[in-house]
């Protein structure tokens, strides 16, 4: 089986809200993960 020539790196980000709900995401950078978390928090309110 041939190996992929390019390696991709991603961050896995988990955040547990004070109400106990867990948010998980995967993105190329930590900043993008945090932006997704912030969007999720805005929708929760």
mmCIF file as gemmi writes it, N, C-alpha and C atoms, coordinates in Angstrom:
data_model
loop_
_atom_site.group_PDB
_atom_site.id
_atom_site.type_symbol
_atom_site.label_atom_id
_atom_site.label_alt_id
_atom_site.label_comp_id
_atom_site.label_asym_id
_atom_site.label_entity_id
_atom_site.label_seq_id
_atom_site.pdbx_PDB_ins_code
_atom_site.Cartn_x
_atom_site.Cartn_y
_atom_site.Cartn_z
_atom_site.occupancy
_atom_site.B_iso_or_equiv
_atom_site.pdbx_formal_charge
_atom_site.auth_seq_id
_atom_site.auth_asym_id
_atom_site.pdbx_PDB_model_num
ATOM 1 N N . UNK Axp A 1 ? 0.858 -1.184 0 1 0 ? 1 A 1
ATOM 2 C CA . UNK Axp A 1 ? 0 0 0 1 0 ? 1 A 1
ATOM 3 C C . UNK Axp A 1 ? 0.9 1.243 0 1 0 ? 1 A 1
ATOM 4 N N . UNK Axp A 2 ? 0.725 2.155 -0.951 1 0 ? 2 A 1
ATOM 5 C CA . UNK Axp A 2 ? 1.57 3.352 -1.007 1 0 ? 2 A 1
ATOM 6 C C . UNK Axp A 2 ? 1.244 4.327 0.12 1 0 ? 2 A 1
ATOM 7 N N . UNK Axp A 3 ? 2.277 4.99 0.578 1 0 ? 3 A 1
ATOM 8 C CA . UNK Axp A 3 ? 2.097 6.002 1.627 1 0 ? 3 A 1
ATOM 9 C C . UNK Axp A 3 ? 1.794 7.343 0.984 1 0 ? 3 A 1
ATOM 10 N N . UNK Axp A 4 ? 1.083 8.167 1.696 1 0 ? 4 A 1
ATOM 11 C CA . UNK Axp A 4 ? 0.797 9.514 1.198 1 0 ? 4 A 1
ATOM 12 C C . UNK Axp A 4 ? 2.071 10.341 1.248 1 0 ? 4 A 1
ATOM 13 N N . UNK Axp A 5 ? 2.289 11.148 0.234 1 0 ? 5 A 1
ATOM 14 C CA . UNK Axp A 5 ? 3.521 11.927 0.178 1 0 ? 5 A 1
ATOM 15 C C . UNK Axp A 5 ? 3.471 13.154 1.078 1 0 ? 5 A 1
ATOM 16 N N . UNK Axp A 6 ? 2.275 13.658 1.334 1 0 ? 6 A 1
ATOM 17 C CA . UNK Axp A 6 ? 2.13 14.846 2.185 1 0 ? 6 A 1
ATOM 18 C C . UNK Axp A 6 ? 1.522 14.466 3.519 1 0 ? 6 A 1
ATOM 19 N N . UNK Axp A 7 ? 2.077 15.032 4.579 1 0 ? 7 A 1
ATOM 20 C CA . UNK Axp A 7 ? 1.509 14.795 5.904 1 0 ? 7 A 1
ATOM 21 C C . UNK Axp A 7 ? 0.686 16.009 6.297 1 0 ? 7 A 1
ATOM 22 N N . UNK Axp A 8 ? -0.467 15.758 6.85 1 0 ? 8 A 1
ATOM 23 C CA . UNK Axp A 8 ? -1.331 16.84 7.313 1 0 ? 8 A 1
ATOM 24 C C . UNK Axp A 8 ? -1.364 16.826 8.827 1 0 ? 8 A 1
ATOM 25 N N . UNK Axp A 9 ? -1.333 18.013 9.397 1 0 ? 9 A 1
ATOM 26 C CA . UNK Axp A 9 ? -1.436 18.134 10.848 1 0 ? 9 A 1
ATOM 27 C C . UNK Axp A 9 ? -2.727 18.846 11.195 1 0 ? 9 A 1
ATOM 28 N N . UNK Axp A 10 ? -3.398 18.317 12.182 1 0 ? 10 A 1
ATOM 29 C CA . UNK Axp A 10 ? -4.638 18.911 12.658 1 0 ? 10 A 1
ATOM 30 C C . UNK Axp A 10 ? -4.621 18.954 14.175 1 0 ? 10 A 1
ATOM 31 N N . UNK Axp A 11 ? -5.343 19.906 14.71 1 0 ? 11 A 1
ATOM 32 C CA . UNK Axp A 11 ? -5.519 20.012 16.154 1 0 ? 11 A 1
ATOM 33 C C . UNK Axp A 11 ? -6.885 19.446 16.502 1 0 ? 11 A 1
ATOM 34 N N . UNK Axp A 12 ? -6.922 18.645 17.552 1 0 ? 12 A 1
ATOM 35 C CA . UNK Axp A 12 ? -8.195 18.203 18.103 1 0 ? 12 A 1
ATOM 36 C C . UNK Axp A 12 ? -8.432 19.046 19.34 1 0 ? 12 A 1
ATOM 37 N N . UNK Axp A 13 ? -9.62 19.625 19.44 1 0 ? 13 A 1
ATOM 38 C CA . UNK Axp A 13 ? -9.926 20.554 20.52 1 0 ? 13 A 1
ATOM 39 C C . UNK Axp A 13 ? -11.213 20.132 21.204 1 0 ? 13 A 1
ATOM 40 N N . UNK Axp A 14 ? -11.141 19.934 22.504 1 0 ? 14 A 1
ATOM 41 C CA . UNK Axp A 14 ? -12.311 19.582 23.31 1 0 ? 14 A 1
ATOM 42 C C . UNK Axp A 14 ? -12.517 20.663 24.356 1 0 ? 14 A 1
ATOM 43 N N . UNK Axp A 15 ? -13.772 21.06 24.536 1 0 ? 15 A 1
ATOM 44 C CA . UNK Axp A 15 ? -14.117 22.094 25.512 1 0 ? 15 A 1
ATOM 45 C C . UNK Axp A 15 ? -15.383 21.672 26.232 1 0 ? 15 A 1
ATOM 46 N N . UNK Axp A 16 ? -15.321 21.618 27.552 1 0 ? 16 A 1
ATOM 47 C CA . UNK Axp A 16 ? -16.507 21.275 28.325 1 0 ? 16 A 1
ATOM 48 C C . UNK Axp A 16 ? -17.079 22.54 28.937 1 0 ? 16 A 1
ATOM 49 N N . UNK Axp A 17 ? -18.326 22.829 28.578 1 0 ? 17 A 1
ATOM 50 C CA . UNK Axp A 17 ? -19.017 24.015 29.075 1 0 ? 17 A 1
ATOM 51 C C . UNK Axp A 17 ? -19.353 23.822 30.551 1 0 ? 17 A 1
ATOM 52 N N . UNK Axp A 18 ? -19.617 24.916 31.245 1 0 ? 18 A 1
ATOM 53 C CA . UNK Axp A 18 ? -19.959 24.833 32.668 1 0 ? 18 A 1
ATOM 54 C C . UNK Axp A 18 ? -21.25 24.051 32.911 1 0 ? 18 A 1
ATOM 55 N N . UNK Axp A 19 ? -22.099 23.923 31.87 1 0 ? 19 A 1
ATOM 56 C CA . UNK Axp A 19 ? -23.323 23.127 32.024 1 0 ? 19 A 1
ATOM 57 C C . UNK Axp A 19 ? -23.077 21.638 31.77 1 0 ? 19 A 1
ATOM 58 N N . UNK Axp A 20 ? -21.832 21.279 31.475 1 0 ? 20 A 1
ATOM 59 C CA . UNK Axp A 20 ? -21.458 19.881 31.284 1 0 ? 20 A 1
ATOM 60 C C . UNK Axp A 20 ? -21.443 19.416 29.849 1 0 ? 20 A 1
ATOM 61 N N . UNK Axp A 21 ? -21.943 20.226 28.908 1 0 ? 21 A 1
ATOM 62 C CA . UNK Axp A 21 ? -21.965 19.828 27.499 1 0 ? 21 A 1
ATOM 63 C C . UNK Axp A 21 ? -20.554 19.895 26.919 1 0 ? 21 A 1
ATOM 64 N N . UNK Axp A 22 ? -20.21 18.88 26.119 1 0 ? 22 A 1
ATOM 65 C CA . UNK Axp A 22 ? -18.881 18.796 25.528 1 0 ? 22 A 1
ATOM 66 C C . UNK Axp A 22 ? -18.909 19.263 24.078 1 0 ? 22 A 1
ATOM 67 N N . UNK Axp A 23 ? -17.969 20.13 23.724 1 0 ? 23 A 1
ATOM 68 C CA . UNK Axp A 23 ? -17.776 20.571 22.343 1 0 ? 23 A 1
ATOM 69 C C . UNK Axp A 23 ? -16.45 19.998 21.865 1 0 ? 23 A 1
ATOM 70 N N . UNK Axp A 24 ? -16.449 19.36 20.71 1 0 ? 24 A 1
ATOM 71 C CA . UNK Axp A 24 ? -15.23 18.802 20.122 1 0 ? 24 A 1
ATOM 72 C C . UNK Axp A 24 ? -15.14 19.223 18.669 1 0 ? 24 A 1
ATOM 73 N N . UNK Axp A 25 ? -13.92 19.524 18.226 1 0 ? 25 A 1
ATOM 74 C CA . UNK Axp A 25 ? -13.712 19.873 16.825 1 0 ? 25 A 1
ATOM 75 C C . UNK Axp A 25 ? -12.293 19.513 16.415 1 0 ? 25 A 1
ATOM 76 N N . UNK Axp A 26 ? -12.075 19.468 15.109 1 0 ? 26 A 1
ATOM 77 C CA . UNK Axp A 26 ? -10.753 19.239 14.529 1 0 ? 26 A 1
ATOM 78 C C . UNK Axp A 26 ? -10.558 20.28 13.444 1 0 ? 26 A 1
ATOM 79 N N . UNK Axp A 27 ? -9.401 20.953 13.466 1 0 ? 27 A 1
ATOM 80 C CA . UNK Axp A 27 ? -9.096 21.981 12.468 1 0 ? 27 A 1
ATOM 81 C C . UNK Axp A 27 ? -7.578 22.047 12.294 1 0 ? 27 A 1
ATOM 82 N N . UNK Axp A 28 ? -7.123 22.649 11.21 1 0 ? 28 A 1
ATOM 83 C CA . UNK Axp A 28 ? -5.681 22.727 10.963 1 0 ? 28 A 1
ATOM 84 C C . UNK Axp A 28 ? -4.899 23.521 12.015 1 0 ? 28 A 1
ATOM 85 N N . UNK Axp A 29 ? -5.526 24.512 12.649 1 0 ? 29 A 1
ATOM 86 C CA . UNK Axp A 29 ? -4.807 25.319 13.641 1 0 ? 29 A 1
ATOM 87 C C . UNK Axp A 29 ? -5.624 25.453 14.921 1 0 ? 29 A 1
ATOM 88 N N . UNK Axp A 30 ? -4.924 25.737 16.002 1 0 ? 30 A 1
ATOM 89 C CA . UNK Axp A 30 ? -5.591 25.96 17.281 1 0 ? 30 A 1
ATOM 90 C C . UNK Axp A 30 ? -6.495 27.183 17.212 1 0 ? 30 A 1
ATOM 91 N N . UNK Axp A 31 ? -6.063 28.205 16.497 1 0 ? 31 A 1
ATOM 92 C CA . UNK Axp A 31 ? -6.87 29.421 16.359 1 0 ? 31 A 1
ATOM 93 C C . UNK Axp A 31 ? -8.208 29.119 15.69 1 0 ? 31 A 1
ATOM 94 N N . UNK Axp A 32 ? -8.198 28.263 14.68 1 0 ? 32 A 1
ATOM 95 C CA . UNK Axp A 32 ? -9.441 27.892 14.003 1 0 ? 32 A 1
ATOM 96 C C . UNK Axp A 32 ? -10.341 27.074 14.923 1 0 ? 32 A 1
ATOM 97 N N . UNK Axp A 33 ? -9.745 26.218 15.731 1 0 ? 33 A 1
ATOM 98 C CA . UNK Axp A 33 ? -10.528 25.449 16.706 1 0 ? 33 A 1
ATOM 99 C C . UNK Axp A 33 ? -11.209 26.386 17.689 1 0 ? 33 A 1
ATOM 100 N N . UNK Axp A 34 ? -10.472 27.373 18.173 1 0 ? 34 A 1
ATOM 101 C CA . UNK Axp A 34 ? -11.038 28.313 19.137 1 0 ? 34 A 1
ATOM 102 C C . UNK Axp A 34 ? -12.125 29.173 18.505 1 0 ? 34 A 1
ATOM 103 N N . UNK Axp A 35 ? -11.961 29.515 17.238 1 0 ? 35 A 1
ATOM 104 C CA . UNK Axp A 35 ? -12.993 30.293 16.544 1 0 ? 35 A 1
ATOM 105 C C . UNK Axp A 35 ? -14.282 29.473 16.431 1 0 ? 35 A 1
ATOM 106 N N . UNK Axp A 36 ? -14.153 28.184 16.13 1 0 ? 36 A 1
ATOM 107 C CA . UNK Axp A 36 ? -15.328 27.309 16.064 1 0 ? 36 A 1
ATOM 108 C C . UNK Axp A 36 ? -15.988 27.198 17.435 1 0 ? 36 A 1
ATOM 109 N N . UNK Axp A 37 ? -15.168 27.104 18.479 1 0 ? 37 A 1
ATOM 110 C CA . UNK Axp A 37 ? -15.714 27.05 19.84 1 0 ? 37 A 1
ATOM 111 C C . UNK Axp A 37 ? -16.485 28.321 20.162 1 0 ? 37 A 1
ATOM 112 N N . UNK Axp A 38 ? -15.92 29.47 19.79 1 0 ? 38 A 1
ATOM 113 C CA . UNK Axp A 38 ? -16.581 30.747 20.061 1 0 ? 38 A 1
ATOM 114 C C . UNK Axp A 38 ? -17.924 30.842 19.336 1 0 ? 38 A 1
ATOM 115 N N . UNK Axp A 39 ? -17.979 30.354 18.092 1 0 ? 39 A 1
ATOM 116 C CA . UNK Axp A 39 ? -19.245 30.329 17.351 1 0 ? 39 A 1
ATOM 117 C C . UNK Axp A 39 ? -20.261 29.439 18.059 1 0 ? 39 A 1
ATOM 118 N N . UNK Axp A 40 ? -19.8 28.295 18.536 1 0 ? 40 A 1
ATOM 119 C CA . UNK Axp A 40 ? -20.673 27.367 19.255 1 0 ? 40 A 1
ATOM 120 C C . UNK Axp A 40 ? -21.218 28.014 20.528 1 0 ? 40 A 1
ATOM 121 N N . UNK Axp A 41 ? -20.349 28.717 21.254 1 0 ? 41 A 1
ATOM 122 C CA . UNK Axp A 41 ? -20.782 29.386 22.483 1 0 ? 41 A 1
ATOM 123 C C . UNK Axp A 41 ? -21.815 30.472 22.192 1 0 ? 41 A 1
ATOM 124 N N . UNK Axp A 42 ? -21.632 31.207 21.095 1 0 ? 42 A 1
ATOM 125 C CA . UNK Axp A 42 ? -22.595 32.249 20.725 1 0 ? 42 A 1
ATOM 126 C C . UNK Axp A 42 ? -23.967 31.643 20.422 1 0 ? 42 A 1
ATOM 127 N N . UNK Axp A 43 ? -23.98 30.493 19.759 1 0 ? 43 A 1
ATOM 128 C CA . UNK Axp A 43 ? -25.246 29.834 19.417 1 0 ? 43 A 1
ATOM 129 C C . UNK Axp A 43 ? -25.946 29.277 20.654 1 0 ? 43 A 1
ATOM 130 N N . UNK Axp A 44 ? -25.171 28.928 21.676 1 0 ? 44 A 1
ATOM 131 C CA . UNK Axp A 44 ? -25.757 28.376 22.907 1 0 ? 44 A 1
ATOM 132 C C . UNK Axp A 44 ? -26.531 29.426 23.69 1 0 ? 44 A 1
ATOM 133 N N . UNK Axp A 45 ? -26.176 30.678 23.546 1 0 ? 45 A 1
ATOM 134 C CA . UNK Axp A 45 ? -26.8 31.741 24.346 1 0 ? 45 A 1
ATOM 135 C C . UNK Axp A 45 ? -28.134 32.157 23.797 1 0 ? 45 A 1
